[in-house]
Each structure stands twice: as structure tokens, then as C-alpha cells.
Amino acid sequence: MIKRVGSYTLKFSEPPVITGYGSVAGKKEAEGPLGKCFGKIIYDSRAGQDTWEKAEAKFQQEAFIQAMTMSKKKPEDLDFIFAGDLLNQLISSSYSMRDFAIPYLGQYGACSTMAQGLIMASMTVAGGGAREAGVVTSSHFCTAERQYRFPLEYGGVRPQTAQWTVTASGSVIVSERGKGIEVCHATVGKIVDLGVTDLNNMGAAMAPAAADTIMTYLKDTGSSPTDYDRIYTGDLGQVGTDILHQLLFDEGVDVEGVHHDCGLMVFNRKKQDVHAGGSGCGCGASVLCSKILGDMTKGSLKNVLFVATGALMSPTSNQQGESIPSVAHLVNLRKH
């Protein structure tokens, strides 16, 4: 059963369970602090494929297979797959899932896609529409850069506010029952747009949305940051993290003691040239499906908020002078 708590938060009375998860990362990500946490490393950015787009689809397939293996499920056991990426028409997701013959629902939430898909799968399972549902998302530096900014050959200088699109994928299986990590609450974020127009400063665009969703969840549930072992944001990077802390502090909420950002976890900013940190659908997804769920499975973390943030920008609208609308979705994960 799903109950409404407060204004925008959902409580799952019989929580759906993440029974399996998988992650795949590229060479640069493997060289970062979480290199040993990922389920698989693909050192070839093309993954043996003809194009980077096909390579991204391959990353998704590998992560999804890992999640199914852990949960001991086969494609025919799944009632739905919620899949998404950053590319036009979700081409990597569509191509990655076309051979699995699973009812497919494409998701686009930019970098918030992992949380969005997890919420959709949890609602579907908790509402009785499915017994098993899969979620998978990805990003790839080479596919995202040429779609949103410049051709790779351009070689333009990136400002210090820019983030590096993570080449990675993450996938989970959400089950009606079983052993694993429970999805206990979910807050669907609102669109927040404070007028940021710089494609190379997504952290500033997304931080207000993250602050709004976190404040909404804490108010709806009557909880405080200290009630959680960790609060993870999807990929604000250093610029967005600093803004988030200040926005919440201005509202009387201090998260610095428990907050970690996936965009700052995946790379070593002192040794790797990533400027403000990591970004992309695969950033939060791969960190969730490796380090976070891994620590929860081991029992070192028991009560976590995962808040994936997304800059819902379009190359066309940005060229027309439009600002960047952003969103943040939150899920409360617990280990019992």
C-alpha cells in the first residue's frame, strides 16, 4: 500500500525491495576512488562497438545483467523495465533493451533518472501492478559532450564550474518481496528554475532543486538530517554542493555532517582533470549501485537518502537563450 505523507512524499507501507543491483564503469572512473567498488570495468570507451552510442547501450546491458544475476531473475520474470539516458529519444536505452523482450517504459529525468526510475518501479510494485521491475540508466562522456556542448575534436577549454560526464551505468531489480534493501519513502521533486543559463555550470542550476526536495521530505516526514546515516545527492559537484549547503543552512538545516555528493565521490579532483566533479545519469546510478548499496548490504549503512538531481536542459532551448529547469527526486532506502 502507498500512503501520502505530508505534501509530496509517499510512504510504502509494505516496502518494495531492491533484490539485485549492478554497475559498470569506464577507464577514467576506474582510476577514481570507487574503482574497486564497481561490478565491472570496461576500459575501451567504445566497448567493442562501432559507435559511442552503441557502447553506452552495452554498458547498460552489462549492468542490467549483473542486477538480474544478483536477484536470481531472468528477463521473463520482469513485468517492466524502466530505462533512460541523456540522449535524444533515449536511443541508448531503447537499443540496450530491445533484445530482452521486457515491457519497456523510457524515462528521462536527465541526471535524476536513476531516482525517477526507482520511484516509478517502486510505485508499480507497491501498487500491485508488478511483482518484479527493473531500472537501468547510463551516461557516456563521448555521447553526452557532442550532444550538449561541442564535438570532442573541438578541444575547447572547459571552465572550472564544468563537470565531467561519467561513463557508467547502474541497474537495480525492485521486487515485491525478498531479501535486500527496502524502498521506504519517495519524494517526487518539483521543477525549480532560478535562471541559470550556463551549460557549464549545472551544479548551480540543480542545487536549488535539491534543496527544495530535501526540505520537502524532511518537513513531510518530520525528520532531520541526523536521522540518516548519509544523504547522497546525485551529481551537484563542488559548486552545487557548496550552494546546497548554504541554501539549506539559510533555512535552518545543516547537512554538512551527513551529506556526500556522488559527483565528488566518483573522481579524485586533485589527480583527475574533472574540474567541479562528475555528472550524468551514470554518475548517481553507478555510485548507488556500487558503493551505496554495497555498504548497505554489508550493514555499515542502514538508513540513507538518495537524492538524484537533474538539469533538464535542451541544446535547442539553450541556444534560444532559455534558462535551465532542474529537478531532484528522493528515495529513502533502509537496511533491516
DAQUI-V673369 format. One record per pair of residues at least 4 apart in sequence whose C-alpha atoms are under 8 Angstrom apart, sorted by the first residue. I is the first residue (numbers start at 1). J is the second residue. Records with the same first field share a line. If there is no record, write none. Layout:
I->J ; J
//
This chain:
1->12 ; 13 ; 14 ; 126 ; 127
2->10 ; 11 ; 12 ; 13 ; 123 ; 126 ; 127
3->10 ; 11 ; 12 ; 13
4->8 ; 9 ; 10 ; 11
5->9 ; 10 ; 11 ; 220 ; 221
6->219 ; 220 ; 221
7->216 ; 220
8->187 ; 188 ; 216 ; 217 ; 220
9->185 ; 186 ; 187 ; 188 ; 216 ; 217 ; 220 ; 221
10->185 ; 186 ; 187
11->184 ; 185 ; 186
12->16 ; 126 ; 183 ; 184 ; 185
13->184
14->126
15->126 ; 176 ; 182 ; 183 ; 184
16->122 ; 125 ; 126 ; 174 ; 175 ; 176 ; 177 ; 182 ; 183 ; 184
17->174 ; 175 ; 176 ; 177 ; 178 ; 179 ; 180 ; 181 ; 182 ; 183
18->172 ; 173 ; 174 ; 175 ; 179 ; 180 ; 181 ; 182 ; 183
19->70 ; 71 ; 172 ; 173 ; 174 ; 175 ; 178 ; 179 ; 180 ; 181
20->66 ; 67 ; 68 ; 69 ; 70 ; 71 ; 172 ; 173 ; 174 ; 180
21->63 ; 64 ; 66 ; 67 ; 68 ; 70 ; 71 ; 170 ; 171 ; 172 ; 173 ; 289 ; 290 ; 293
22->38 ; 39 ; 63 ; 64 ; 65 ; 66 ; 67 ; 70 ; 170 ; 171 ; 172 ; 286 ; 289 ; 290
23->38 ; 39 ; 40 ; 62 ; 63 ; 66 ; 168 ; 169 ; 170 ; 171 ; 285 ; 286 ; 287 ; 289 ; 290
24->38 ; 39 ; 40 ; 41 ; 42 ; 59 ; 60 ; 62 ; 63 ; 168 ; 169 ; 170 ; 286
25->29 ; 30 ; 38 ; 40 ; 41 ; 42 ; 59 ; 167 ; 168 ; 169 ; 286
26->30 ; 41 ; 42 ; 43 ; 44 ; 45 ; 167 ; 168
27->31 ; 41 ; 42 ; 43 ; 44 ; 45
28->32
29->34 ; 35 ; 166 ; 167 ; 168 ; 266 ; 267
30->34 ; 35 ; 36 ; 38 ; 41
31->35 ; 267
32->266 ; 267 ; 268 ; 272
33->265 ; 266 ; 267 ; 268
34->38 ; 265 ; 266 ; 267 ; 287 ; 291
37->290 ; 291 ; 294
38->286 ; 289 ; 290 ; 291
39->63 ; 66 ; 290
42->47
43->47
44->48
45->52 ; 55
46->50 ; 51 ; 52 ; 54 ; 55 ; 56
47->55 ; 58 ; 59
48->55
49->54 ; 55
50->54 ; 55
51->55
52->56 ; 140 ; 142 ; 143
53->57 ; 91 ; 92 ; 143
54->58 ; 92 ; 95
55->59
56->60 ; 92 ; 138 ; 139 ; 140 ; 167 ; 168
57->61 ; 92 ; 93 ; 95 ; 96
58->62 ; 96
59->63 ; 138 ; 168 ; 169
60->64 ; 93 ; 96 ; 136 ; 137 ; 138 ; 169 ; 170 ; 171
61->65 ; 96 ; 97
62->66
63->67 ; 136 ; 169 ; 170 ; 171
64->68 ; 134 ; 135 ; 136 ; 170 ; 171 ; 172
65->69
66->70 ; 171
67->71 ; 171 ; 172 ; 173
68->72 ; 73 ; 74 ; 75 ; 172 ; 173
69->73 ; 74
71->173
73->77 ; 78
74->78
75->100 ; 101 ; 102
76->101 ; 102
77->132
78->102 ; 131 ; 132 ; 133 ; 134
79->102 ; 103 ; 130 ; 131 ; 132 ; 133
80->102 ; 103 ; 104 ; 105 ; 121 ; 130 ; 132 ; 133 ; 134
81->102 ; 103 ; 104 ; 105 ; 133 ; 134 ; 135 ; 136
82->104 ; 105 ; 106 ; 107 ; 117 ; 120 ; 121 ; 133 ; 134 ; 135 ; 136
83->93 ; 94 ; 104 ; 105 ; 106 ; 107 ; 117 ; 135 ; 136 ; 137
84->90 ; 92 ; 93 ; 106 ; 107 ; 108 ; 109 ; 113 ; 136 ; 137 ; 138
85->90 ; 91 ; 92 ; 93 ; 107 ; 108 ; 110 ; 113 ; 137 ; 138 ; 139 ; 281
86->90 ; 108 ; 110 ; 111 ; 138 ; 139 ; 144 ; 280 ; 281
87->91 ; 92 ; 143 ; 144 ; 147
90->94 ; 106 ; 107 ; 108
91->95
92->96
93->97 ; 106 ; 137
94->98 ; 106
97->101 ; 102 ; 104
107->113 ; 116 ; 117
108->113
109->113 ; 116 ; 310 ; 312 ; 327
110->280 ; 281 ; 309 ; 310 ; 311 ; 312
111->234 ; 235 ; 279 ; 280 ; 281 ; 282 ; 283 ; 284 ; 308 ; 309 ; 310 ; 311
112->116 ; 234 ; 281 ; 284 ; 307 ; 308 ; 309 ; 310 ; 327 ; 328 ; 329
113->117 ; 137 ; 281 ; 308 ; 310
114->118 ; 135 ; 136 ; 137 ; 170 ; 281 ; 284 ; 285 ; 308
115->119 ; 306 ; 307 ; 308 ; 329 ; 330 ; 331
116->120 ; 188 ; 329
117->121 ; 135 ; 136
118->122 ; 135 ; 174 ; 331
119->123 ; 186 ; 331
120->124
121->125 ; 133 ; 134 ; 135 ; 174
122->126 ; 174 ; 183
123->127
124->128 ; 129 ; 130
125->129 ; 130 ; 131 ; 132 ; 133 ; 174 ; 175 ; 176
126->130 ; 176
130->176
131->175 ; 176
132->173 ; 174 ; 175 ; 176
133->173 ; 174 ; 175
134->171 ; 172 ; 173 ; 174
135->171 ; 172 ; 173 ; 174
136->169 ; 170 ; 171 ; 172
137->169 ; 170 ; 171 ; 281 ; 282 ; 285
138->167 ; 168 ; 169 ; 170 ; 280 ; 281 ; 282 ; 283 ; 285
139->143 ; 144 ; 165 ; 166 ; 167 ; 168 ; 169 ; 280 ; 281 ; 282 ; 283
140->144 ; 165 ; 166 ; 167 ; 168 ; 280 ; 282
141->145 ; 164 ; 165 ; 166 ; 167
142->146 ; 152
143->147
144->148 ; 149 ; 165
145->149 ; 150 ; 151 ; 152 ; 165
146->150 ; 151 ; 152
147->151 ; 315
148->314 ; 315
149->199 ; 315
150->154 ; 156
151->155
158->162 ; 200
159->200 ; 275
160->275 ; 276
161->200 ; 201 ; 203 ; 239 ; 275 ; 276
162->200 ; 201 ; 202 ; 274 ; 275 ; 276 ; 277
163->200 ; 201 ; 202 ; 237 ; 274 ; 275 ; 276 ; 277 ; 278 ; 279
164->274 ; 275 ; 276 ; 277 ; 278 ; 279
165->278 ; 279 ; 280 ; 283
166->278 ; 279 ; 280 ; 281 ; 282 ; 283
167->282 ; 283
168->282 ; 283 ; 286
169->281 ; 282 ; 283 ; 285 ; 286
170->282 ; 285 ; 286 ; 287 ; 288 ; 289
171->285 ; 286 ; 289
172->289
180->297 ; 335
181->293 ; 296 ; 297 ; 333 ; 334 ; 335 ; 336
182->333 ; 334 ; 335 ; 336
183->331 ; 332 ; 333 ; 334
184->331 ; 332 ; 333 ; 334
185->331 ; 332 ; 333
186->329 ; 330 ; 331 ; 332
187->213 ; 216 ; 217 ; 329 ; 330 ; 331
188->213 ; 328 ; 329 ; 330
189->209 ; 212 ; 213 ; 327 ; 328 ; 329 ; 330
190->209 ; 212 ; 213 ; 327 ; 328
191->209 ; 325 ; 326 ; 327
192->208 ; 209 ; 325 ; 326 ; 327
193->205 ; 208 ; 209 ; 323 ; 324 ; 325 ; 326
194->205 ; 208 ; 323 ; 325
195->205 ; 323 ; 324
196->201 ; 204 ; 205 ; 323 ; 324
197->318 ; 321 ; 322 ; 323 ; 324
198->202 ; 323
199->318
201->205 ; 239
202->206 ; 236 ; 240 ; 311
203->207 ; 235 ; 236 ; 237 ; 238 ; 239 ; 240 ; 241
204->208 ; 236 ; 239 ; 240 ; 243
205->209 ; 240 ; 311 ; 324 ; 325 ; 326
206->210 ; 236 ; 240 ; 309 ; 310 ; 311 ; 326 ; 327 ; 328
207->211 ; 236 ; 240 ; 241 ; 243 ; 244 ; 309
208->212 ; 243 ; 244 ; 247
209->213 ; 309 ; 326 ; 327 ; 328
210->214 ; 233 ; 244 ; 307 ; 308 ; 309 ; 327 ; 328 ; 329
211->215 ; 244 ; 247 ; 248
212->216
213->217 ; 328 ; 329 ; 330
214->218 ; 307 ; 330
215->219 ; 248
216->220
217->221 ; 330
218->222 ; 223 ; 224 ; 225
219->223
223->227
224->228
225->231 ; 253 ; 254 ; 255 ; 258
226->258
227->303
228->258 ; 303 ; 304 ; 305
229->258 ; 301 ; 302 ; 303 ; 304
230->258 ; 259 ; 260 ; 301 ; 303 ; 304 ; 305
231->255 ; 258 ; 259 ; 260 ; 304 ; 305 ; 306 ; 307
232->259 ; 260 ; 261 ; 262 ; 304 ; 305 ; 306 ; 307 ; 308
233->259 ; 260 ; 261 ; 262 ; 284 ; 306 ; 307 ; 308 ; 309
234->261 ; 262 ; 263 ; 279 ; 283 ; 284 ; 306 ; 307 ; 308 ; 309
235->261 ; 262 ; 263 ; 264 ; 277 ; 278 ; 279 ; 280 ; 283 ; 284 ; 308 ; 309
236->240 ; 241 ; 261 ; 262 ; 263 ; 277 ; 279 ; 309
237->241 ; 261 ; 262 ; 263 ; 264 ; 276 ; 277 ; 278 ; 279
238->242 ; 264 ; 276 ; 277
239->243 ; 276
240->244
241->245 ; 261
242->246
243->247
244->248
245->249 ; 254 ; 255 ; 256
246->250
247->251
248->252 ; 253 ; 254 ; 255
249->253 ; 254 ; 255
255->259
260->264 ; 265
261->265
262->266 ; 278 ; 283 ; 284 ; 287
263->267 ; 277 ; 278 ; 279 ; 283 ; 284
264->268 ; 269 ; 276 ; 277 ; 278
265->287
266->277 ; 278 ; 283 ; 287
267->272 ; 274 ; 277 ; 278
268->272
269->273 ; 274 ; 275 ; 276 ; 277
274->278
278->283
279->283 ; 284
280->284
281->285
282->286
283->287
284->288 ; 308
285->289
286->290
287->291 ; 292
288->292 ; 293
289->293 ; 294
290->294
291->295
292->296
293->297
294->298
295->299 ; 300 ; 301
296->300 ; 301 ; 302 ; 334 ; 335
297->301 ; 335
299->335
301->335
302->333 ; 334 ; 335 ; 336
303->332 ; 333 ; 334 ; 335
304->332 ; 333 ; 334
305->330 ; 331 ; 332 ; 333
306->330 ; 331 ; 332 ; 333
307->328 ; 329 ; 330 ; 331
308->328 ; 329 ; 330
309->326 ; 327 ; 328 ; 329
310->326 ; 327 ; 328
311->324 ; 325 ; 326 ; 327
312->324 ; 325 ; 326 ; 327
313->317 ; 318 ; 323 ; 324 ; 325 ; 326
314->318
315->319
316->320
317->321 ; 322
318->322 ; 323 ; 324
//
